[in-house]
Amino acid sequence: MSSLAYKRMSLDEFLSWDDGTQTRYELIDGVPVAMAPSYGAHQIVAGNIARHVGNALDKRPPCHVRSEAGILKPNSFRNFFQADLAVTCTPHRHGQYHTPDPLVIVEILSRSTEDHDRRVKLPVYRSIPSVQEILLVQSEFLFVEVHRRLDDSRWQCDLLVEPGDVLRLDSIGVEVPVSALYANVELGPEPSDVEQAP
């Protein structure tokens, strides 16, 4: 998914650091890690989700959607993630570099990012007290994984795999047909279908 770069640094050092390129980085345990660029279906699915959720939030200011949303790991000064999307109902303040009190976090999965998103980011997102729902959305085939907080220690995972399914985000009162998330995307077969093909 990415490659390690340079030296261990603090969050403040990372936020003021510039490597002189257009590369986007996350900070993981004090180490800047280059993020894989997003292409095609990844960008379209992220845009579809942002549009539908954003439109639904128009009647609920100050709730809003952020793209490339900065996410802080609780009680850490050496970790800073960028989620594909996040929803917060905390008003924006000038100069704010992270998403305050995120309610919903969305990661669009691809072959190059899925392992990192599941193994590194998901546990951190679950540890953020304000987060109520986390979406892991495949970009290459229809598959939406919804993690819902039940209480301080338990989460429920729902899978949406049919075009007629409806994505329900209880924390912000939004419902979106799953088919709408994949509008204008030519979907491929699921990996298991490819493996079973003659």
N, C-alpha and C positions, 0 to 999 in steps of 0.2 A: 504494500500500500504506500509506503513512504520510506524515506531514508533518514537516518540520524544526521544531525548537522551541528558542528561547533561545540561550545562548552556549556556546562551547567550554568544556569543563571536564575535570578529571582524573577518574580512576576513583573516587578517594576522595570527591571532591565530588559525583559522580553518585550514589554509593551512599547519601549522606546527604541528597540533595536531594528535596524534595517540592513538586510543583507545585500541591498543594491539591485535586487531582481524583483520580478512580479510574483515570485513564489509565495504561497500562503503557508503559514506554519501554525502548529499547535505546540504548546509547552507541556511536556510530559516528564514529571519528576526532574524538572530543571533543565531538560534537554529540548531544544527546538527540533521539531520533527516536521519535515516537509509533507504537505498534504497532496495527495494525488489530485490532479485537475479533474473537474467534472465535465462530461460531454453529453451531447445528444439526449437520450432518454432520461438520464439523471436530471438534467436541467429542466426538461419539459415537465416531468412528474413533480419536481420541486415547485415549479411555477404554477402548475395546476392546483396543488395543495395550498400554496400561499394565496392564490386568487380566491378560491372558494372559502377558505377559512377567514381571510381578510374581509371579504364581502359580508360574511355572516357577522363579523365583529363590528361592522360600521355603526350598528345601533347600540354598541356597548363601550363607548369611550370611557377610559383611556386604553382599553384592551387593544392590542395590535400584534401583528406578526412581524418577526425579524428574520431576515435571511442572513446566512453566514453569522449566526448568532453566537456571540462570545458567552461561554459558560464557565463559571468558576467551580472548581472542586471545593467542597466545604472544608474549612480548617486547613487549607493548603496555600502556601505562597509560591509554589513551584509547578502549578498545573493550570492550564488555560486551554479549553477546547473550543472548536468552532462547530456548532451543529448546523445542519443544512437549514433548519427553520426552528424557531421557538416562539411561543405565545406567552406574553406577560400582560397583566392588567395594572402594572405599576407605571405611572407616567414617565416618559422619557425626560432625562435631564441632560443639558449640554455637557459635552465632554465625557459622557458615560461610555465606557469601552466594553462593558459586559451587559448581559440581559438580567435585570434584577427580578427576583422572585418568579422564575419561569414556571408556568403551569403545565404547558405541553412542550415536549421536545420531539423533533422529527429528524430522523436520519434516513437518507435515501441510500439503499444498499446497492453496491455493485461488486463485481468479483474482486476488485482491487481494494475495496474498503470494508467489506462485510466482517472479516475476522476482527479488525481493529474496532469497528463500531460495536460489535457484540462483546468482545472480551475486555476491552479497555474502557470504552465510553459508557456502555449500558450500566455497569455497576456504579459508576460515578453518578450518572443521572439519577439512579434510584436512591442515592444517598442524599440528594438535595431535598430538604423538607418541603419546599413549595411545589415540587413536581408531582402532578397527579396522573398524568398520562404520557407515555412514550410510544412513538410510532417508529417501527422499522419497516420501511417500504421498499420492496424489490423494484429495481428500475427496468429489468429485462423481461420479467414475467409477472403475472398478476398474483400478488401475495402481500398482504398487509398484516403485520403483527402488532397488536395493541396491548401494551402493558398498562394495567390500571392499578393504582394504589388502593388497597383495601384498608390498611391501617399502617402503623409505624413499621411493621416488620413483614407484612404480607402483600404480595402482588398477584393479580390475576392476568393471565395471558389469553387473549382472544385472537383467532386467526380468521381473516377474511380472504377467501380464495375464489369467490364467484363474482361475476360481473354484477349480479343483482344484489349483492351484499351492500349494506349501508355502514359507513364509518360513523360512529357516534362518539363524540367527545363530550362527556358529561361535565367536565370541569368548566367548560366555556359555553355549553349549550349549543353545540354545532353538530349537524348531521349532513354528510356528503355521500352520495352514491359512489361506491368504489370505482365504477366505470368512469366517473368524471375525473378521477385522479389520473387515469391513464389516457385521457383524451389526446388524440394526435400522436400516440406512441404505437409503433408497430411492435407488438409483443412477440417474443420467441417462446419456444416450448420450455417447460420447467426442466431443470437438470436431469431429473429422474426419467423424463420422457425421452431425452436425448440418449441416455445410457441404455434404455431398453430398445431403442430403434435398431432394426436389423442392419 
